Structure formats: C-alpha cells, structure tokens
C-alpha cells in the first residue's frame, strides 16, 4: 500500500495528460467520434501550450505570436489587422 500526500491530490491529478483527454471526451456521443477528435487534438494541443513556467512573459508572448502565425499559415486563416 503506497502512501503519499500527493497520491490523492485531485488538483494535481486532474492536470495529467490522461485526465485532460478524459475531460475532452465528455462531450462526445460515441467513443469513435471522441477518438477521431482526440487523435488530432493530442497532436495539435501542445503547439498552443508551451512550457509556460520556463518562459518570461515577453518571451511567452513572442512565442505565442510565432505559433499563431504558423497555425494561421497552415489553416489558411488571414492574419488579424
């Protein structure tokens, strides 16, 4: 039996990748539709979630500007004025 003050920490466990995928699946009617979405979601999601704790605020803003520019080029969305 393992005991640790972190094992039952709901706040920490809810941020684990599997928990994020489960939360995203809640709105789907069938597991097939959920899997189709999540297979793409898991590939695209990290693009918009850089490791924030490793960046200063100006670096984070610059990085997100670059990432959204790349995303807009890929999806064909015109840049905001």
Z-matrix of the N, CA and C atoms (Angstrom, degrees):
N
C 1 1.459
C 2 1.522 1 108.84
N 3 1.330 2 115.45 1 119.63
C 4 1.470 3 118.85 2 -179.54
C 5 1.518 4 109.86 3 -90.80
N 6 1.322 5 116.00 4 137.77
C 7 1.456 6 120.14 5 176.28
C 8 1.519 7 108.65 6 -128.70
N 9 1.289 8 114.79 7 133.65
C 10 1.459 9 121.07 8 176.23
C 11 1.517 10 106.89 9 -160.24
N 12 1.299 11 116.29 10 147.73
C 13 1.463 12 117.84 11 179.69
C 14 1.531 13 111.48 12 -69.00
N 15 1.354 14 118.33 13 -11.74
C 16 1.455 15 121.23 14 -178.43
C 17 1.529 16 113.62 15 -96.44
N 18 1.325 17 118.42 16 -15.09
C 19 1.459 18 120.90 17 -174.94
C 20 1.524 19 112.95 18 -64.11
N 21 1.319 20 118.12 19 -34.85
C 22 1.453 21 121.41 20 -177.75
C 23 1.529 22 111.88 21 -106.35
N 24 1.303 23 116.67 22 20.72
C 25 1.465 24 120.65 23 -179.03
C 26 1.521 25 108.59 24 -80.21
N 27 1.325 26 117.42 25 99.70
C 28 1.471 27 122.24 26 -174.69
C 29 1.520 28 111.56 27 -63.58
N 30 1.327 29 116.81 28 -34.73
C 31 1.471 30 119.07 29 -178.71
C 32 1.522 31 110.85 30 -64.58
N 33 1.317 32 117.31 31 -41.92
C 34 1.459 33 120.12 32 -179.91
C 35 1.523 34 111.34 33 -73.37
N 36 1.316 35 117.20 34 -42.25
C 37 1.460 36 120.75 35 -177.89
C 38 1.517 37 111.81 36 -66.40
N 39 1.325 38 118.32 37 -28.75
C 40 1.459 39 120.79 38 -177.69
C 41 1.525 40 112.29 39 -72.00
N 42 1.327 41 117.59 40 -12.92
C 43 1.460 42 120.50 41 -179.53
C 44 1.528 43 112.92 42 -98.86
N 45 1.301 44 117.63 43 1.97
C 46 1.451 45 120.21 44 178.82
C 47 1.528 46 109.74 45 -70.45
N 48 1.334 47 117.79 46 149.69
C 49 1.469 48 120.69 47 -176.97
C 50 1.526 49 114.45 48 -52.87
N 51 1.326 50 117.57 49 -39.48
C 52 1.472 51 118.26 50 179.70
C 53 1.513 52 110.64 51 -67.19
N 54 1.311 53 118.34 52 -35.72
C 55 1.462 54 121.30 53 179.03
C 56 1.526 55 110.13 54 -68.73
N 57 1.313 56 117.48 55 -37.18
C 58 1.461 57 120.66 56 177.84
C 59 1.519 58 110.14 57 -64.12
N 60 1.315 59 117.01 58 -40.42
C 61 1.465 60 120.45 59 178.32
C 62 1.524 61 110.48 60 -66.61
N 63 1.331 62 117.89 61 -40.61
C 64 1.464 63 120.79 62 178.53
C 65 1.527 64 110.37 63 -61.88
N 66 1.316 65 117.20 64 -43.12
C 67 1.464 66 121.52 65 179.83
C 68 1.521 67 110.28 66 -61.79
N 69 1.323 68 116.49 67 -40.53
C 70 1.465 69 120.76 68 -179.93
C 71 1.527 70 111.04 69 -67.76
N 72 1.338 71 117.79 70 -28.41
C 73 1.465 72 121.49 71 -177.24
C 74 1.527 73 112.97 72 -76.99
N 75 1.317 74 118.69 73 -17.11
C 76 1.458 75 121.69 74 -173.04
C 77 1.532 76 113.28 75 -57.62
N 78 1.314 77 118.66 76 -33.05
C 79 1.452 78 121.09 77 -175.50
C 80 1.520 79 115.65 78 -84.75
N 81 1.310 80 118.88 79 1.22
C 82 1.458 81 121.20 80 -176.13
C 83 1.519 82 111.46 81 -95.70
N 84 1.336 83 115.62 82 147.97
C 85 1.461 84 120.95 83 -178.77
C 86 1.531 85 112.04 84 -81.06
N 87 1.310 86 116.96 85 -29.46
C 88 1.465 87 118.51 86 -178.06
C 89 1.527 88 110.39 87 -136.52
N 90 1.315 89 116.70 88 152.37
C 91 1.465 90 120.48 89 177.27
C 92 1.530 91 112.42 90 -60.71
N 93 1.328 92 117.22 91 -31.02
C 94 1.469 93 120.62 92 -179.58
C 95 1.520 94 110.54 93 -65.02
N 96 1.330 95 116.43 94 -47.16
C 97 1.468 96 119.85 95 178.79
C 98 1.517 97 111.03 96 -64.40
N 99 1.320 98 116.01 97 -39.22
C 100 1.463 99 119.87 98 178.56
C 101 1.522 100 110.32 99 -62.36
N 102 1.324 101 117.30 100 -43.67
C 103 1.461 102 120.38 101 -178.65
C 104 1.516 103 111.82 102 -65.76
N 105 1.327 104 117.36 103 -38.75
C 106 1.466 105 120.36 104 177.66
C 107 1.522 106 110.48 105 -59.61
N 108 1.338 107 115.14 106 -46.32
C 109 1.459 108 119.59 107 -179.48
C 110 1.523 109 111.29 108 -66.72
N 111 1.323 110 116.17 109 -47.09
C 112 1.463 111 119.84 110 -174.00
C 113 1.519 112 113.34 111 -68.88
N 114 1.316 113 117.76 112 -26.58
C 115 1.460 114 118.75 113 177.62
C 116 1.526 115 110.56 114 -65.16
N 117 1.317 116 116.64 115 -34.95
C 118 1.463 117 120.96 116 176.26
C 119 1.525 118 110.25 117 -81.37
N 120 1.335 119 116.41 118 -42.35
C 121 1.461 120 122.07 119 -177.64
C 122 1.521 121 111.67 120 -57.29
N 123 1.326 122 116.84 121 -42.90
C 124 1.463 123 120.09 122 -177.76
C 125 1.532 124 111.81 123 -67.79
N 126 1.319 125 117.43 124 -23.80
C 127 1.464 126 120.12 125 177.49
C 128 1.524 127 111.82 126 -84.09
N 129 1.329 128 117.13 127 -35.06
C 130 1.462 129 121.46 128 -175.08
C 131 1.527 130 112.02 129 -88.25
N 132 1.308 131 117.12 130 -34.18
C 133 1.456 132 122.32 131 -173.80
C 134 1.542 133 114.56 132 -53.52
N 135 1.327 134 120.08 133 -47.05
C 136 1.467 135 119.54 134 -179.05
C 137 1.537 136 113.38 135 -61.82
N 138 1.336 137 116.48 136 -22.57
C 139 1.465 138 119.99 137 178.50
C 140 1.519 139 110.97 138 -61.12
N 141 1.339 140 116.89 139 -33.39
C 142 1.454 141 121.08 140 -177.50
C 143 1.524 142 113.40 141 -101.79
N 144 1.324 143 116.68 142 7.04
C 145 1.460 144 119.97 143 178.53
C 146 1.525 145 109.85 144 -130.52
N 147 1.322 146 117.27 145 75.61
C 148 1.469 147 118.09 146 178.34
C 149 1.527 148 109.85 147 -68.32
N 150 1.289 149 115.98 148 164.00
C 151 1.458 150 120.71 149 179.98
C 152 1.517 151 108.32 150 -70.02
N 153 1.327 152 115.95 151 87.93
C 154 1.465 153 123.70 152 -171.28
C 155 1.522 154 112.82 153 -57.84
N 156 1.305 155 118.23 154 -37.86
C 157 1.458 156 121.14 155 -176.50
C 158 1.529 157 112.45 156 -67.80
N 159 1.312 158 116.98 157 -13.10
C 160 1.459 159 120.15 158 -179.65
C 161 1.527 160 112.60 159 -94.42
N 162 1.339 161 117.55 160 -4.86
C 163 1.456 162 121.29 161 -173.66
C 164 1.520 163 111.95 162 -119.32
N 165 1.314 164 115.77 163 147.17
C 166 1.460 165 119.94 164 170.38
C 167 1.529 166 107.57 165 -78.18
N 168 1.315 167 117.64 166 164.50
C 169 1.467 168 121.21 167 -177.35
C 170 1.534 169 112.04 168 -58.45
N 171 1.342 170 119.49 169 -47.46
C 172 1.477 171 118.48 170 178.81
C 173 1.531 172 112.82 171 -63.46
N 174 1.335 173 116.87 172 -37.32
C 175 1.467 174 120.15 173 177.81
C 176 1.522 175 111.19 174 -66.37
N 177 1.331 176 115.79 175 -38.68
C 178 1.466 177 120.52 176 178.45
C 179 1.533 178 110.25 177 -63.10
N 180 1.327 179 117.45 178 -46.39
C 181 1.469 180 121.01 179 179.72
C 182 1.519 181 110.92 180 -62.42
N 183 1.325 182 117.23 181 -41.87
C 184 1.464 183 120.74 182 179.04
C 185 1.534 184 110.20 183 -64.60
N 186 1.319 185 116.61 184 -43.09
C 187 1.473 186 120.94 185 179.84
C 188 1.527 187 110.93 186 -63.33
N 189 1.325 188 117.25 187 -42.87
C 190 1.465 189 120.40 188 -179.75
C 191 1.531 190 111.05 189 -67.84
N 192 1.317 191 117.78 190 -34.94
C 193 1.460 192 120.54 191 176.07
C 194 1.526 193 109.95 192 -61.60
N 195 1.326 194 116.22 193 -44.45
C 196 1.465 195 121.23 194 178.24
C 197 1.530 196 110.59 195 -62.35
N 198 1.324 197 116.10 196 -45.52
C 199 1.465 198 120.18 197 -177.21
C 200 1.527 199 111.91 198 -65.40
N 201 1.341 200 117.63 199 -39.51
C 202 1.463 201 119.44 200 178.69
C 203 1.522 202 111.27 201 -71.69
N 204 1.323 203 117.66 202 -31.33
C 205 1.465 204 120.34 203 175.04
C 206 1.528 205 110.12 204 -64.01
N 207 1.318 206 116.36 205 -44.16
C 208 1.468 207 120.76 206 177.73
C 209 1.525 208 109.87 207 -62.11
N 210 1.331 209 116.94 208 -45.39
C 211 1.468 210 121.05 209 -179.13
C 212 1.534 211 110.68 210 -61.49
N 213 1.331 212 116.61 211 -42.28
C 214 1.467 213 120.34 212 -179.78
C 215 1.533 214 111.18 213 -64.86
N 216 1.323 215 117.46 214 -36.76
C 217 1.473 216 120.26 215 177.14
C 218 1.519 217 110.25 216 -65.70
N 219 1.322 218 117.11 217 -43.58
C 220 1.457 219 121.21 218 -178.01
C 221 1.531 220 111.33 219 -65.71
N 222 1.335 221 116.36 220 -43.30
C 223 1.461 222 120.03 221 -175.91
C 224 1.527 223 113.67 222 -86.94
N 225 1.340 224 117.20 223 -10.81
C 226 1.461 225 120.55 224 178.86
C 227 1.503 226 113.98 225 80.65
N 228 1.322 227 117.55 226 17.83
C 229 1.459 228 121.58 227 178.68
C 230 1.525 229 108.46 228 -82.40
N 231 1.348 230 118.37 229 130.34
C 232 1.463 231 119.27 230 178.53
C 233 1.536 232 110.72 231 -66.67
N 234 1.318 233 115.09 232 149.36
C 235 1.475 234 120.62 233 179.99
C 236 1.513 235 109.87 234 -68.26
N 237 1.333 236 115.14 235 148.79
C 238 1.459 237 120.97 236 178.75
C 239 1.535 238 109.21 237 -71.07
N 240 1.328 239 117.15 238 144.23
C 241 1.480 240 118.96 239 -178.25
C 242 1.500 241 112.99 240 -71.07
